[in-house]
Amino acid sequence: MALPSLHTTFSIDQAVMGEENQNKVVCLRMGRDFDPDCMMMDEVLKSAQPTVEPLCAIYTVDVREVPQCIQEFQLAGPSPIALMFFFRGRPIQLDLGEGKRGAKITWALGNQQEFLDLCEAFCRGAQQGREVVTAPRDYSVQGRY
């Protein structure tokens, strides 16, 4: 089963704001659909989707179709990729272990369990009303901050 794709800024706004009534966290994967990192990330997200579906809605956004995302979400680099989490229309920030906070994950996750752990942290933090969530593992030692 493919992940649902969002093709306009309006559909992105609807997805982020529309899940509010269901109290779900919304996960957006932004990047170029055929970029190797995005394809790897999509496989991880697809494998985790049935598990997280009650708590988290996952969507993909191809930045070539919605170029406004690059500026809006401050994506950078020749191959921008980002995984962002929202709750009730607001981005949830992530503390990656070195004290810096970020609103997005900018690398492809390695496996399903890594995403499940992150998703659980975001969902638990959202239910507790937190705007910043601590990563379940320390990413600062990998230089991925």
C-alpha positions in Angstrom: 0.0 0.0 0.0 1.4 3.4 -1.0 1.7 6.3 1.3 -0.8 9.1 0.6 0.8 12.0 -1.3 -0.1 15.7 -1.0 0.2 17.8 -4.2 -0.7 21.3 -3.2 -0.1 23.7 -0.3 -3.8 23.6 0.4 -3.7 19.8 0.8 -0.7 20.1 3.1 -2.6 22.6 5.3 -5.7 20.4 5.3 -3.6 17.4 6.3 -1.8 19.2 9.1 -4.9 21.0 10.4 -7.6 18.3 9.5 -6.3 15.6 11.8 -6.9 17.9 14.8 -10.3 16.3 15.6 -8.9 12.9 15.7 -6.0 13.9 18.0 -3.5 12.3 15.6 0.1 13.4 15.1 0.8 14.2 11.4 4.1 13.1 9.8 5.1 14.7 6.6 8.0 13.3 4.5 9.2 16.1 2.2 11.7 15.5 -0.6 12.0 14.3 -4.2 10.0 11.1 -4.7 12.7 9.4 -6.7 15.7 10.5 -4.7 17.4 7.4 -3.1 17.2 8.8 0.4 13.5 9.5 0.0 12.8 6.1 -1.5 14.6 4.5 1.5 12.6 6.7 3.9 9.4 5.8 2.1 10.1 2.1 2.5 10.6 2.6 6.3 7.4 4.7 6.6 5.4 2.2 4.5 6.5 -0.7 6.7 5.6 1.2 9.9 2.3 2.7 8.7 0.0 -0.1 9.8 1.5 0.0 13.3 1.3 3.7 13.8 -2.0 4.4 11.9 -4.1 4.8 15.0 -1.9 7.5 16.4 -0.1 9.1 13.4 -1.1 10.0 9.9 1.8 9.8 7.4 1.9 11.8 4.1 4.5 12.4 1.4 5.2 15.6 -0.4 7.3 15.9 -3.5 9.0 19.2 -3.3 9.1 19.4 -7.1 5.3 19.5 -7.2 5.0 21.9 -4.2 8.2 24.0 -4.4 6.8 26.4 -1.7 7.7 23.7 0.9 11.4 24.3 0.3 11.2 27.9 1.6 8.3 27.3 4.1 10.0 24.5 5.9 13.6 25.8 5.3 14.8 22.7 3.4 18.3 23.0 2.0 20.9 21.1 0.0 20.9 19.6 -3.5 18.6 16.8 -2.4 16.4 18.2 0.3 14.7 15.6 2.5 12.9 16.2 5.7 10.6 14.4 8.1 8.4 16.7 10.2 5.8 16.0 12.8 2.8 18.2 13.6 0.1 18.1 16.3 -3.0 20.3 16.1 -1.4 22.3 13.3 1.8 23.1 15.1 5.2 21.6 14.4 6.8 19.5 17.2 10.5 20.1 17.7 13.0 17.4 18.3 16.0 17.6 20.7 18.6 15.4 19.0 20.8 15.0 22.1 23.2 17.9 21.9 20.8 20.5 23.1 19.9 22.0 19.7 16.3 21.8 18.8 15.1 21.1 15.3 11.7 20.8 13.7 12.8 18.2 11.2 14.8 15.1 10.6 17.0 15.6 7.6 18.4 12.2 6.9 16.8 8.8 5.9 16.0 6.6 8.8 17.7 3.3 8.8 14.9 0.9 9.8 11.3 0.6 10.9 12.1 0.4 14.6 14.0 3.7 14.5 10.9 5.4 13.0 8.6 3.6 15.5 10.7 4.8 18.4 10.6 8.4 17.1 6.9 8.2 16.4 6.2 7.0 19.9 8.2 9.8 21.4 6.4 12.4 19.2 2.9 10.9 20.0 3.6 10.7 23.8 5.0 14.3 23.8 2.0 15.6 21.8 -0.4 13.9 24.3 1.4 15.6 27.2 1.2 19.0 25.4 5.0 19.3 24.8 6.3 21.4 21.9 9.8 19.8 22.2 10.4 16.1 22.3 13.7 14.4 23.2 14.9 11.9 20.7 14.8 8.3 22.0 18.4 7.9 21.1 21.4 10.3 20.9 21.9 11.4 17.3 24.7 13.9 18.1 27.4 11.3 18.1 26.6 10.4 14.5 27.0 13.9 13.2 23.5 14.0 11.9 22.4 17.2 13.6 
